[in-house]
Amino acid sequence: MDKKESFYWDLVKGAAIFLMLWGHCIQYCALDDLSYMGNRVFRTIYSFHMPVFMLVSGYLFSFSFRKRDLADLLHHRIRGMLHPIVMATFFNNVLLLLPRYLLNDHVDFLWGSLFLGIGESLWFLWAVLYCSVLVGVCCKLTDNPCLQPALAIAGAAVILLVPQWNYTLFMYPYFVAGFFCGMYRKQAKRLYRLVRYAVLVIFPVMMTFYEKKHYIYVTPMFSEELGLAVSAQIDLFRWAIGFAGSIFMLSLADLLLRLGARVPAVGAFLRPVSLLGRNSLQIYCLSASLLSGYLPHMYRKFVSLIGGNLLAKNLMVYNFLATPIMAAIWALILYAAVVLMKKSKLDKLVFGR
């Protein structure tokens, strides 16, 4: 992968991580005054921001797949993913529990609490690990390019055996698609050129049909309560809109990259976004405590002091001014934290890199 392509994927990841932060700011600042599930910006972000991350993960995994045998591939992937999952969960729990402990707040089983949630928190990283191992094993069984996709698809049945299988199964098609796009880059680029502009129209149209029931956090995959037919329609639609939104974002990143080559101001804006993408794993991990843990608590304190959620008075200001600015501030805080961790060697200890 050359520098230009590497910058492009960092740009995509950086935009996706910012969208994640923005979506969380919309959610955590809504409190009881706003229905964030019905918020159009939140709904748009959550229709594709994790699928595009998984698509990129599958694509980048294909490079490692080519140059490693199965044993080396599994060792490299399992070690590379388990390290940040375990250590970042421990580190996040320290950040969440230590202030309470120092303030003499009651904390039961402090030591045990530091390891609490390893199997549940950072679910996306678990999903990447499961998908990587499954696709790696299935596609190393044969060199036949026709059998590999069939084995990878058939392997989805194994996901039903893993913890939090619901999230992993939702992510799996994006990882598989990204992986084979990486394996067959020339063919994937031709297909991308055929659909990239059409998706700029298709995705916004699909968003008009996106409802609360399509959130993976609301309606599980293959929901028994809804029945097979209705559940299948929901699953297929959210898979489809995830792909459409992902290609939409890839297309926008491509257009911005071309524009940045011509307009210096645009290029200067894209560079910090790519830095976020280069450190997206670290930022994602730290956001569990520094954003998801601290922001709701601090914002509730702030709202109680001023006597109400002022941001709820104007939805346009809330969606397109207050929360994106707040997300940008958090992006700077999290990036600064990553830089400090790199300087103090904590980065390697916590994230293994």
Secondary structure, DSSP 8 states (H G I E B T S, - for coil): --HHHHHHHHHHHHHHHHHHHHHHHHHHTTTTTS-GGG-HHHHHHHTTHHHHHHHHHHHHHHHHHHHS-HHHHHHHHHHHHHHHHHHHHHHHHHHHHHHHHHTT---TTHHHHTTTTTTTSSHHHHHHHHHHHHHHHHHHS---TTHHHHHHHHGGGGGGGSTTHHHHHHHHHHHHHHHHHHHTHHHHHHHHHHHHHHHHHHHHHHHTT--GGG-TTTS-TT-TTT-HHHHHHHHHHHHHHHHHHHHHHHHHHHHHHHHHHH-HHHHHHHHHHHHHHHTHHHHHHHHHHHTTTHHHHHHHHHHHHHTS-GGGG-HHHIIIIIHHHHHHHHHHHHHHHHHHHHHTTHHHHHH--
